[in-house]
Amino acid sequence: MGGIGVTGIILLVLVALLLFGPSKLPELGRAVGRTLREFKSGAREIMDETDRKESDKRIEVSRSDNSEIGNKRLPD
């Protein structure tokens, strides 16, 4: 149930070499690397935005709790 393994990776590289030729492989590698880098940065931005929204909600709740406590009066 693991992953691809060494023989699978070698087989994929050989098939890619046959399909695209040795001159196109570096270009393909760079394109895949750029795509993965952009995907990771986009995912990181989404996660940061979600974390920021959650922390803003927590701050709002704690502020509203404090204001309600300050507004209560003792009976006369």
Secondary structure as the mmCIF struct_conf table of DSSP 4:
data_model
#
loop_
_struct_conf.conf_type_id
_struct_conf.id
_struct_conf.beg_label_comp_id
_struct_conf.beg_label_asym_id
_struct_conf.beg_label_seq_id
_struct_conf.end_label_comp_id
_struct_conf.end_label_asym_id
_struct_conf.end_label_seq_id
HELX_RH_AL_P HELX_RH_AL_P1 VAL A 6 PHE A 20
TURN_TY1_P TURN_TY1_P1 PRO A 22 LYS A 24
HELX_RH_AL_P HELX_RH_AL_P2 LEU A 25 ASN A 71
#
